[in-house]
Amino acid sequence: MLLALRGILLSLMGVYYYTFFKDYRQVKEAGELDNTSVVKVGALGWVANFFDTLGIGSFAIIVAANKFFKIGIKDKELPGFLNVGCCLPVMCEAFIFTTVIEVDPVTLFSMLIAAAVGSYVGAGIISKMDEAKIQLVMGLALLATAVLMFCSKMGYMPGGGDAIGLSGAKLAIGVVGNAILGALMTAGVGLFAPCMALTYFLGLSPQVTFPIMMGSCAMLQPVSSVKFIKEGAYPRKASLVLSLCGAVGVFVAAFIVKSLPIETLKWVVMAVLVYTGASMIAGAMKNLGKEAKVVAE
């Protein structure tokens, strides 16, 4: 089953790279490649995807760095840059973690397919929902999960686990939950931290979270990337540099995750949940403030 999963991922990657290099060659021959700093974009790709491998989403880091360090990516090309440039790194993450971390094949395959189906079926529904309210609810849920994990770590209450797979009702909950998270990705809600929370409550080992969340994103991102490539809505050279340097950052971070003791990894997960939850709440409050201002006017 793992072999079939990797076959699907390789097929998606093949379509992605065929489309990308065909477009890149045409634009290069026309002399219209973007003129961005290879050093800046390369460093950004390495750092952002290093942290992405630890569970701290790369998108937010890249968006912030683009403005702060004046990378030069236009706002209208930023979504394409994020998706196309981070496609290779997330594929590397999926292949590495499904190889070096033991996880039940049925659980992994089921939850990854669920995320893909959820993003496809739920896109039309989720996209019509209020983004700020989704962010607020998810942010509070992540902070609550972090608190519960802390209480469990301190021995105040039972929780978490070290299972490498799910069965029965827990597997059903995991599949439905990951399908919902896949749908929420279409509204801009990252999958990493919510997936960490979901697997924690289902009693899975913190390590098992990584192949599940990386694999889920790897099933989705090539499809969205091809769409951006066909529309030409992305900087070609910058995306290529970001993807290559990002892949290097992934391999370095993956070694760290694999070698971390489980108890240490739990602290890493808690930190990610707190950071992401606070970021979501801040984003929600900002969006709600804008909505209130528009209504007042």
Rosetta silent file (secondary structure, phi, psi, omega in degrees, C-alpha in Angstrom):
SEQUENCE: MLLALRGILLSLMGVYYYTFFKDYRQVKEAGELDNTSVVKVGALGWVANFFDTLGIGSFAIIVAANKFFKIGIKDKELPGFLNVGCCLPVMCEAFIFTTVIEVDPVTLFSMLIAAAVGSYVGAGIISKMDEAKIQLVMGLALLATAVLMFCSKMGYMPGGGDAIGLSGAKLAIGVVGNAILGALMTAGVGLFAPCMALTYFLGLSPQVTFPIMMGSCAMLQPVSSVKFIKEGAYPRKASLVLSLCGAVGVFVAAFIVKSLPIETLKWVVMAVLVYTGASMIAGAMKNLGKEAKVVAE
SCORE:     score description
SCORE:     0.000 S_00000001
   1 L     0.000  -38.798  176.878    0.000    0.000    0.000 S_00000001
   2 H   -64.601  -35.640  178.642    2.885    2.352    0.767 S_00000001
   3 H   -64.689  -41.187  178.372    4.349    1.503   -2.626 S_00000001
   4 H   -64.239  -40.185  179.186    1.054    2.437   -4.302 S_00000001
   5 H   -62.361  -45.475  179.347    0.979    5.694   -2.348 S_00000001
   6 H   -65.713  -32.306  176.619    4.486    6.607   -3.439 S_00000001
   7 H   -63.812  -40.595  177.827    3.515    5.723   -7.002 S_00000001
   8 H   -64.038  -44.918 -179.471    0.644    8.217   -6.831 S_00000001
   9 H   -63.321  -41.235  178.819    2.933   10.905   -5.428 S_00000001
  10 H   -65.119  -38.143  178.390    5.550   10.271   -8.121 S_00000001
  11 H   -63.947  -43.962  178.116    2.898   10.479  -10.832 S_00000001
  12 H   -62.539  -41.255 -179.779    1.658   13.809   -9.489 S_00000001
  13 H   -66.730  -36.190  178.402    5.223   15.071   -9.292 S_00000001
  14 H   -62.791  -44.034  177.764    5.889   13.962  -12.865 S_00000001
  15 H   -63.548  -42.259  179.983    2.942   15.959  -14.175 S_00000001
  16 H   -60.104  -51.150 -175.956    4.022   18.953  -12.100 S_00000001
  17 H   -70.575  -32.988  175.726    7.627   18.973  -13.335 S_00000001
  18 H   -61.542  -46.395 -179.512    6.693   18.352  -16.973 S_00000001
  19 H   -65.960  -41.522 -177.154    4.363   21.352  -16.861 S_00000001
  20 H   -65.098  -52.426 -175.376    6.854   23.499  -14.944 S_00000001
  21 H   -69.958  -29.052  174.630    9.925   22.944  -17.128 S_00000001
  22 H   -63.855  -44.941  179.141    7.921   23.280  -20.337 S_00000001
  23 H   -69.219  -41.566 -179.008    6.709   26.688  -19.178 S_00000001
  24 H   -60.425  -44.432 -178.884   10.138   27.667  -17.775 S_00000001
  25 H   -62.950  -42.325 -179.453   11.882   26.906  -21.067 S_00000001
  26 H   -63.370  -43.590 -178.686    9.391   28.952  -23.083 S_00000001
  27 H   -70.140  -38.019  178.930    9.700   31.980  -20.811 S_00000001
  28 H   -64.640  -43.390  179.466   13.508   31.704  -20.683 S_00000001
  29 H   -64.399  -28.199  178.323   13.762   31.561  -24.489 S_00000001
  30 L   -83.402   -4.346  179.947   11.588   34.657  -24.662 S_00000001
  31 L    68.379   32.452 -175.003   14.001   36.409  -22.257 S_00000001
  32 L  -116.934   21.494  177.795   11.227   37.127  -19.767 S_00000001
  33 L   -66.752  147.913 -179.909   12.504   35.379  -16.627 S_00000001
  34 L   -67.399  150.816 -177.177   12.066   37.302  -13.373 S_00000001
  35 L  -108.012   67.783  179.768   15.083   39.182  -12.024 S_00000001
  36 L  -103.434  159.904 -178.303   15.057   38.211   -8.342 S_00000001
  37 L   -72.185  117.410  179.412   18.029   37.682   -6.026 S_00000001
  38 H   -63.253  -38.722 -178.916   19.102   34.032   -6.137 S_00000001
  39 H   -64.942  -48.276 -178.999   20.898   34.398   -2.781 S_00000001
  40 H   -63.287  -48.309 -178.338   17.902   35.915   -0.988 S_00000001
  41 H   -66.175  -39.031  179.122   15.377   33.466   -2.434 S_00000001
  42 H   -63.031  -45.507  178.666   17.710   30.510   -1.847 S_00000001
  43 H   -63.866  -40.798  179.216   18.272   31.415    1.802 S_00000001
  44 H   -63.587  -43.578  179.829   14.547   31.979    2.262 S_00000001
  45 H   -61.392  -41.783 -179.436   13.722   28.610    0.702 S_00000001
  46 H   -64.121  -51.789 -176.315   16.182   26.796    2.972 S_00000001
  47 H   -65.111  -48.624 -176.192   15.010   28.464    6.190 S_00000001
  48 H   -61.421  -43.237 -177.721   11.270   28.380    5.448 S_00000001
  49 H   -81.194  -19.945  170.053   11.217   24.717    4.466 S_00000001
  50 H   -61.296  -50.536  179.974   13.516   23.759    7.337 S_00000001
  51 H   -70.961  -30.364  176.973   10.843   25.025    9.725 S_00000001
  52 H   -60.086  -38.916  179.807    8.101   23.603    7.511 S_00000001
  53 H   -67.267  -26.253  177.341    9.585   20.151    8.115 S_00000001
  54 L   -83.792   -4.363  177.949    9.348   20.777   11.868 S_00000001
  55 L   104.745   -0.259  177.359    5.640   21.520   11.437 S_00000001
  56 L   -97.265  106.456 -172.789    5.783   25.333   11.269 S_00000001
  57 L   -46.967  135.750 -177.528    4.215   26.160    7.906 S_00000001
  58 H   -75.483  -26.384 -174.631    6.545   27.711    5.329 S_00000001
  59 H   -58.315  -47.919 -177.671    3.898   29.900    3.682 S_00000001
  60 H   -63.562  -39.350  179.349    3.633   32.388    6.557 S_00000001
  61 H   -63.465  -44.281 -177.962    7.432   32.632    6.842 S_00000001
  62 H   -66.161  -43.248  179.832    7.826   33.288    3.110 S_00000001
  63 H   -61.275  -45.783 -179.546    5.089   35.930    2.997 S_00000001
  64 H   -65.606  -44.056 -178.300    6.580   37.802    5.962 S_00000001
  65 H   -66.417  -33.687  179.820   10.167   37.552    4.659 S_00000001
  66 H   -59.490  -37.850  179.556    9.157   38.756    1.203 S_00000001
  67 H   -82.165  -45.579 -174.002    8.081   42.084    2.684 S_00000001
  68 H   -66.836  -42.798 -177.376   10.659   42.411    5.443 S_00000001
  69 L   -97.629    5.587  178.197   13.710   41.535    3.333 S_00000001
  70 L    52.642   55.462  179.628   12.324   43.049    0.117 S_00000001
  71 L   -64.967  -34.791  175.632   12.659   39.811   -1.873 S_00000001
  72 L   101.934   11.403  177.765   10.714   41.401   -4.712 S_00000001
  73 L   -81.328  125.587 -179.323    7.884   38.919   -5.332 S_00000001
  74 L   -67.379  147.462 -178.043    4.770   40.800   -6.479 S_00000001
  75 H   -57.464  -39.621 -177.198    1.634   40.335   -4.382 S_00000001
  76 H   -69.980  -20.023  178.887   -0.349   39.007   -7.344 S_00000001
  77 H   -99.356   -3.657 -175.575    2.325   36.341   -7.959 S_00000001
  78 H   -63.478  -45.526  178.228    2.767   35.381   -4.300 S_00000001
  79 H   -58.093  -42.070  178.265    0.152   32.558   -4.194 S_00000001
  80 H   -66.491  -39.759  178.195    1.730   30.950   -7.252 S_00000001
  81 H   -60.791  -43.195 -179.699    5.230   31.413   -5.828 S_00000001
  82 H   -64.191  -48.709 -176.263    4.194   29.701   -2.587 S_00000001
  83 H   -71.336  -48.642 -177.949    2.523   26.728   -4.244 S_00000001
  84 H   -69.459  -44.381 -176.693    4.948   26.149   -7.119 S_00000001
  85 H   -69.781  -26.458 -177.341    8.099   26.905   -5.116 S_00000001
  86 L  -101.423    4.981 -177.864    7.190   24.696   -2.155 S_00000001
  87 H   -66.841  -49.083  178.891    5.914   21.719   -4.159 S_00000001
  88 H   -61.712  -47.640  178.562    9.250   19.863   -4.350 S_00000001
  89 H   -56.476  -42.968 -177.604   10.082   20.392   -0.645 S_00000001
  90 H   -70.472  -29.959  174.335    6.719   19.052    0.522 S_00000001
  91 H   -66.623  -41.568  177.005    7.123   16.036   -1.769 S_00000001
  92 H   -61.598  -42.044  178.433   10.539   15.397   -0.220 S_00000001
  93 H   -58.910  -45.524 -178.213    8.972   15.674    3.233 S_00000001
  94 H   -62.865  -46.371 -179.000    6.328   13.107    2.318 S_00000001
  95 H   -65.602  -42.048 -178.556    8.820   10.605    0.889 S_00000001
  96 H   -64.244  -51.140 -173.628   11.274   11.008    3.772 S_00000001
  97 H   -72.302  -29.782  176.012    8.763   10.689    6.604 S_00000001
  98 H   -75.461  -11.963  178.928    6.841    7.786    5.053 S_00000001
  99 H   -96.417  -45.896 -172.212   10.195    6.007    4.780 S_00000001
 100 H   -91.657  -15.319 -179.567   11.979    6.757    8.073 S_00000001
 101 L  -114.343  126.176 -178.339    8.976    6.827   10.439 S_00000001
 102 L   -73.204  126.105  178.584    6.940    3.677   11.015 S_00000001
 103 L  -146.747  143.548  179.431    3.221    4.203   10.451 S_00000001
 104 L   -60.082  122.725 -176.556    0.354    1.819    9.745 S_00000001
 105 H   -57.642  -39.929 -179.071   -0.136    1.773    5.929 S_00000001
 106 H   -64.582  -43.865  178.512   -3.950    1.615    6.124 S_00000001
 107 H   -61.837  -47.985 -178.446   -4.081    4.621    8.463 S_00000001
 108 H   -61.993  -51.388 -177.407   -1.663    6.628    6.333 S_00000001
 109 H   -61.297  -44.977 -177.548   -3.302    5.820    2.994 S_00000001
 110 H   -62.010  -44.925 -176.481   -6.836    6.418    4.312 S_00000001
 111 H   -72.927  -32.541  178.190   -6.059    9.798    5.860 S_00000001
 112 H   -69.943  -44.829  177.777   -4.091   11.035    2.837 S_00000001
 113 H   -63.397  -37.458  179.137   -6.834   10.098    0.382 S_00000001
 114 H   -61.340  -41.716  179.013   -9.359   11.697    2.761 S_00000001
 115 H   -63.048  -41.723  179.973   -7.452   14.998    2.689 S_00000001
 116 H   -65.407  -45.091  179.175   -7.381   14.969   -1.116 S_00000001
 117 H   -65.124  -41.293  179.656  -11.093   14.159   -1.384 S_00000001
 118 H   -61.144  -41.059 -179.393  -11.927   16.746    1.269 S_00000001
 119 H   -67.398  -33.635 -178.427  -10.080   19.503   -0.571 S_00000001
 120 H   -77.495  -50.586 -177.204  -11.863   18.642   -3.823 S_00000001
 121 H   -71.445  -39.282 -173.892  -15.391   18.108   -2.496 S_00000001
 122 H   -86.491   -6.760 -175.621  -15.262   20.782    0.181 S_00000001
 123 H   -56.024  -47.266 -177.809  -13.658   23.561   -1.839 S_00000001
 124 H   -66.231  -32.627 -178.499  -16.953   25.039   -2.984 S_00000001
 125 H   -78.064  -51.474 -175.715  -18.471   24.880    0.500 S_00000001
 126 H   -64.247  -37.341 -176.659  -15.535   26.105    2.568 S_00000001
 127 L   -63.704  -18.693 -179.840  -14.685   28.943    0.181 S_00000001
 128 L   -91.567   -8.455 -179.340  -18.091   30.485    0.909 S_00000001
 129 L   -81.588  160.560 -179.236  -17.584   30.465    4.674 S_00000001
 130 L   -72.949  115.532 -176.573  -16.290   33.426    6.661 S_00000001
 131 H   -61.297  -41.231 -177.396  -12.480   33.121    6.743 S_00000001
 132 H   -62.514  -41.584 -179.236  -12.091   35.205    9.911 S_00000001
 133 H   -68.669  -37.298  176.650  -14.511   33.032   11.889 S_00000001
 134 H   -62.204  -45.614  179.922  -12.802   29.852   10.689 S_00000001
 135 H   -60.501  -43.079 -177.301   -9.431   31.262   11.765 S_00000001
 136 H   -64.116  -48.156 -179.353  -10.766   32.281   15.180 S_00000001
 137 H   -63.047  -45.957 -179.493  -12.348   28.895   15.934 S_00000001
 138 H   -65.297  -39.899  179.398   -9.310   26.953   14.698 S_00000001
 139 H   -61.279  -46.168  178.620   -6.912   29.224   16.596 S_00000001
 140 H   -64.422  -38.955  179.834   -8.768   28.735   19.879 S_00000001
 141 H   -64.242  -39.736 -179.985   -8.968   24.973   19.251 S_00000001
 142 H   -68.000  -41.235  177.805   -5.209   24.743   18.691 S_00000001
 143 H   -64.171  -40.100  178.562   -4.431   26.704   21.852 S_00000001
 144 H   -63.056  -40.036  178.314   -6.824   24.484   23.808 S_00000001
 145 H   -63.667  -41.364  178.735   -5.075   21.395   22.427 S_00000001
 146 H   -61.078  -40.470  178.912   -1.690   22.795   23.455 S_00000001
 147 H   -64.354  -44.062  179.499   -3.000   23.326   26.999 S_00000001
 148 H   -64.424  -39.094  177.181   -4.352   19.764   27.145 S_00000001
 149 H   -63.757  -39.546  179.047   -1.043   18.395   25.845 S_00000001
 150 H   -64.482  -44.104  179.484    0.809   20.363   28.508 S_00000001
 151 H   -62.313  -39.711  177.913   -1.497   19.028   31.239 S_00000001
 152 H   -65.969  -41.352 -179.371   -0.953   15.490   29.957 S_00000001
 153 H   -63.115  -36.044 -178.701    2.826   16.025   29.828 S_00000001
 154 L   -83.358   -6.282  178.918    2.809   17.231   33.431 S_00000001
 155 L    86.298   11.827 -179.791    0.712   14.252   34.517 S_00000001
 156 L   -75.708  -24.199 -178.359   -2.371   16.313   35.394 S_00000001
 157 L  -158.250  154.462  177.659   -4.555   14.271   33.018 S_00000001
 158 L   -74.288  158.390  177.939   -4.252   11.303   30.631 S_00000001
 159 L   164.316  164.932  179.580   -3.895   11.948   26.916 S_00000001
 160 L    70.607 -168.452  179.598   -1.888   11.383   23.782 S_00000001
 161 L   177.013 -172.310  179.572   -0.330    8.043   23.009 S_00000001
 162 L  -132.501   22.343 -179.886    2.322    6.158   21.098 S_00000001
 163 E   -69.868  149.965  177.772    0.224    4.215   18.573 S_00000001
 164 L  -106.945    2.015  179.302    1.439    3.995   14.974 S_00000001
 165 L  -160.039  167.728 -179.341   -1.989    3.276   13.503 S_00000001
 166 L  -123.357  158.837  175.706   -5.739    3.540   13.976 S_00000001
 167 L  -151.337  163.730  176.605   -8.637    1.112   13.603 S_00000001
 168 H    59.730 -134.630 -176.153  -12.393    1.036   14.009 S_00000001
 169 H   -62.784  -37.830 -179.795  -14.075    4.203   15.230 S_00000001
 170 H   -63.637  -39.124  178.286  -10.782    6.047   15.709 S_00000001
 171 H   -65.579  -40.702  178.808   -9.805    5.423   12.085 S_00000001
 172 H   -61.995  -43.186  178.491  -13.215    6.661   10.938 S_00000001
 173 H   -63.704  -41.906  179.207  -12.806    9.823   13.022 S_00000001
 174 H   -61.982  -42.089 -179.803   -9.298   10.312   11.635 S_00000001
 175 H   -65.326  -48.765  179.386  -10.486    9.950    8.044 S_00000001
 176 H   -63.534  -43.115 -179.720  -13.409   12.349    8.472 S_00000001
 177 H   -61.511  -43.987 -179.198  -11.246   14.787   10.434 S_00000001
 178 H   -71.040  -29.798  174.989   -8.491   14.873    7.828 S_00000001
 179 H   -63.941  -40.928  177.816  -11.070   15.297    5.054 S_00000001
 180 H   -64.986  -41.289  178.964  -12.339   18.387    6.879 S_00000001
 181 H   -65.476  -36.122  176.057   -8.778   19.679    7.263 S_00000001
 182 H   -63.127  -39.489  177.571   -8.211   19.127    3.547 S_00000001
 183 H   -67.511  -39.840 -179.317  -11.302   21.204    2.830 S_00000001
 184 H   -65.363  -25.312  177.559  -10.180   23.927    5.240 S_00000001
 185 H   -60.943  -30.152  179.942   -6.902   24.253    3.323 S_00000001
 186 L   -70.351  -14.906  177.516   -8.923   25.736    0.460 S_00000001
 187 L   -99.996    7.230  177.032   -9.881   28.561    2.834 S_00000001
 188 L    90.391    8.577  178.240   -6.257   29.258    3.705 S_00000001
 189 L   -90.796  116.152 -178.080   -6.185   27.337    6.996 S_00000001
 190 L   -59.931  149.749 -176.025   -2.926   25.369    7.178 S_00000001
 191 L   -88.728  -26.173 -171.028   -3.172   21.618    7.732 S_00000001
 192 H   -54.900  -63.878 -174.941   -0.056   21.020    9.846 S_00000001
 193 H   -63.339  -45.184  176.849   -1.054   22.219   13.324 S_00000001
 194 H   -59.836  -35.132  178.547   -4.703   21.029   13.162 S_00000001
 195 H   -67.162  -37.251  175.575   -3.446   17.616   12.003 S_00000001
 196 H   -60.004  -43.062 -179.643   -1.090   17.531   15.005 S_00000001
 197 H   -65.269  -43.887 -179.096   -4.072   18.205   17.265 S_00000001
 198 H   -60.941  -48.718 -177.983   -6.206   15.541   15.568 S_00000001
 199 H   -67.154  -31.685  177.540   -3.581   12.803   15.824 S_00000001
 200 H   -62.418  -47.987 -177.812   -2.884   13.730   19.454 S_00000001
 201 H   -68.649  -23.292  179.010   -6.524   13.222   20.450 S_00000001
 202 L   -87.007   -2.333  175.332   -6.654    9.924   18.563 S_00000001
 203 L    85.749   17.086  178.581   -3.716    8.604   20.573 S_00000001
 204 E   -82.505  155.255  175.998   -1.116    8.468   17.806 S_00000001
 205 L   -64.423  143.975  177.492    2.589    8.991   18.422 S_00000001
 206 H   -56.406  -31.224  179.443    3.814   12.562   17.738 S_00000001
 207 H   -66.839  -36.518 -177.667    6.211   11.122   15.156 S_00000001
 208 H   -64.583  -25.211  178.371    3.369    9.543   13.175 S_00000001
 209 H   -57.125  -37.931 -172.270    1.870   13.000   12.696 S_00000001
 210 H   -64.140  -50.655  176.570    4.682   13.977   10.325 S_00000001
 211 H   -63.237  -31.659  179.945    4.136   11.440    7.511 S_00000001
 212 H   -69.063  -49.186 -176.318    0.379   12.022    7.739 S_00000001
 213 H   -73.514  -37.250  178.482    0.480   15.821    7.516 S_00000001
 214 H   -68.702  -41.978  179.351    3.322   15.969    4.973 S_00000001
 215 H   -64.751  -37.192  178.497    1.714   13.282    2.836 S_00000001
 216 H   -60.577  -46.550  179.719   -1.646   15.063    2.938 S_00000001
 217 H   -67.391  -35.066  179.955   -0.117   18.265    1.595 S_00000001
 218 H   -66.731  -25.318  177.309    1.894   16.325   -0.994 S_00000001
 219 H   -76.107  -25.643 -173.531   -1.356   14.924   -2.394 S_00000001
 220 H   -97.510  -39.878 -167.517   -2.818   18.405   -2.804 S_00000001
 221 H   -66.931  -38.330  178.960   -0.031   20.793   -3.757 S_00000001
 222 H   -58.986  -36.243 -179.112    1.022   19.473   -7.198 S_00000001
 223 H   -65.102  -47.431  179.447   -2.532   19.918   -8.473 S_00000001
 224 H   -67.505  -33.333 -179.906   -2.783   23.541   -7.331 S_00000001
 225 H   -65.175  -43.275  179.317    0.754   24.215   -8.595 S_00000001
 226 H   -60.029  -37.274  178.629   -0.058   23.034  -12.127 S_00000001
 227 H   -62.801  -44.960  179.023   -2.998   25.426  -12.171 S_00000001
 228 H   -64.807  -38.470 -179.790   -0.754   28.383  -11.274 S_00000001
 229 H   -63.798  -46.030 -179.062    1.823   27.313  -13.876 S_00000001
 230 H   -64.355  -30.210  178.371   -0.757   27.124  -16.658 S_00000001
 231 H   -83.556  -11.011 -179.865   -2.033   30.567  -15.715 S_00000001
 232 L    69.179   19.010 -174.715    1.525   31.946  -15.677 S_00000001
 233 L   -94.512   57.068  179.089    0.789   33.568  -12.325 S_00000001
 234 L  -164.743  153.710  177.395    4.157   32.952  -10.659 S_00000001
 235 L   -83.258  118.090 -171.241    7.835   34.028  -10.893 S_00000001
 236 H   -64.677  -56.837 -175.472    9.665   31.205  -12.706 S_00000001
 237 H   -63.177  -43.508 -179.647   13.282   31.616  -11.630 S_00000001
 238 H   -61.565  -40.000 -179.888   12.421   32.475   -8.029 S_00000001
 239 H   -65.805  -39.176  179.021   10.148   29.418   -7.768 S_00000001
 240 H   -65.234  -45.614  179.798   12.874   27.115   -9.105 S_00000001
 241 H   -63.904  -43.660  179.861   15.479   28.464   -6.666 S_00000001
 242 H   -59.626  -43.518 -176.829   13.027   28.283   -3.754 S_00000001
 243 H   -67.925  -42.480 -178.171   12.166   24.656   -4.510 S_00000001
 244 H   -68.304  -47.023  179.250   15.764   23.440   -4.878 S_00000001
 245 H   -70.245  -33.349  177.697   17.106   25.202   -1.770 S_00000001
 246 H   -63.173  -37.685  179.375   13.953   24.312    0.135 S_00000001
 247 H   -62.594  -36.582  178.003   14.537   20.625   -0.555 S_00000001
 248 H   -64.696  -44.083  178.085   17.983   20.896    1.070 S_00000001
 249 H   -60.521  -35.988  178.874   16.438   22.478    4.174 S_00000001
 250 H   -62.234  -46.526 -177.513   13.928   19.625    4.326 S_00000001
 251 H   -63.539  -38.212  178.983   16.616   16.925    4.434 S_00000001
 252 H   -66.129  -47.546 -177.693   18.488   18.680    7.260 S_00000001
 253 H   -68.371  -35.986 -179.130   15.345   19.182    9.369 S_00000001
 254 H   -61.304  -37.332  177.851   14.032   15.663    8.694 S_00000001
 255 H   -63.250  -38.329  179.909   17.177   14.201   10.256 S_00000001
 256 H   -66.413  -46.257 -179.619   16.539   16.305   13.374 S_00000001
 257 H   -61.052  -43.809 -178.045   12.891   15.208   13.638 S_00000001
 258 H   -62.936  -35.157 -174.569   13.821   11.538   13.189 S_00000001
 259 H   -90.678   -9.468 -179.416   16.480   11.700   15.897 S_00000001
 260 L   -71.155  136.550  173.212   14.466   13.677   18.476 S_00000001
 261 L   -62.447  150.191 -177.230   13.227   11.700   21.507 S_00000001
 262 H   -55.964  -43.187 -177.797    9.427   11.388   21.639 S_00000001
 263 H   -64.297  -37.599  176.470    9.158   13.495   24.810 S_00000001
 264 H   -67.080  -39.579 -179.470   11.184   16.296   23.220 S_00000001
 265 H   -63.111  -32.769  177.621    9.052   16.070   20.088 S_00000001
 266 H   -62.227  -38.616  177.296    5.937   16.600   22.214 S_00000001
 267 H   -66.280  -37.853  177.408    7.350   19.966   23.326 S_00000001
 268 H   -62.024  -45.364  179.479    8.029   20.850   19.680 S_00000001
 269 H   -61.095  -43.705  178.666    4.428   19.998   18.779 S_00000001
 270 H   -60.473  -42.336  179.264    3.111   22.119   21.668 S_00000001
 271 H   -62.483  -41.398  178.666    5.224   25.070   20.538 S_00000001
 272 H   -63.867  -42.653 -179.966    3.891   24.739   16.986 S_00000001
 273 H   -62.674  -44.003  179.801    0.294   24.597   18.239 S_00000001
 274 H   -64.607  -47.298 -179.533    0.724   27.719   20.389 S_00000001
 275 H   -60.708  -48.820 -177.341    2.474   29.666   17.614 S_00000001
 276 H   -68.328  -41.226  178.940   -0.043   28.672   14.933 S_00000001
 277 H   -61.420  -45.432  178.691   -3.053   29.159   17.202 S_00000001
 278 H   -64.044  -39.326  179.156   -1.927   32.648   18.223 S_00000001
 279 H   -64.469  -41.078  179.431   -1.196   33.538   14.582 S_00000001
 280 H   -65.331  -42.748  179.423   -4.652   32.391   13.498 S_00000001
 281 H   -64.569  -41.995  177.778   -6.378   34.373   16.231 S_00000001
 282 H   -61.528  -42.777  178.603   -4.335   37.477   15.346 S_00000001
 283 H   -65.040  -38.875  179.302   -5.256   37.042   11.680 S_00000001
 284 H   -64.946  -44.445 -179.934   -8.917   36.558   12.571 S_00000001
 285 H   -63.626  -37.035  178.297   -9.030   39.689   14.713 S_00000001
 286 H   -65.048  -44.842 -179.907   -7.382   41.674   11.924 S_00000001
 287 H   -67.327  -39.796  177.996   -9.916   40.425    9.364 S_00000001
 288 H   -65.078  -35.893  176.799  -12.847   41.023   11.707 S_00000001
 289 H   -63.505  -40.811  178.314  -11.561   44.553   12.290 S_00000001
 290 H   -64.813  -41.497  179.655  -11.501   45.192    8.546 S_00000001
 291 H   -63.589  -41.952  179.660  -15.047   43.838    8.183 S_00000001
 292 H   -64.000  -37.901  179.784  -16.291   46.064   11.014 S_00000001
 293 H   -65.709  -41.009  179.463  -14.630   49.085    9.411 S_00000001
 294 H   -64.744  -43.043  179.425  -16.284   48.363    6.058 S_00000001
 295 H   -62.884  -41.375 -179.289  -19.700   47.981    7.708 S_00000001
 296 H   -63.570  -34.546 -179.609  -19.213   51.236    9.636 S_00000001
 297 L   -75.798    0.000    0.000  -18.412   53.092    6.427 S_00000001
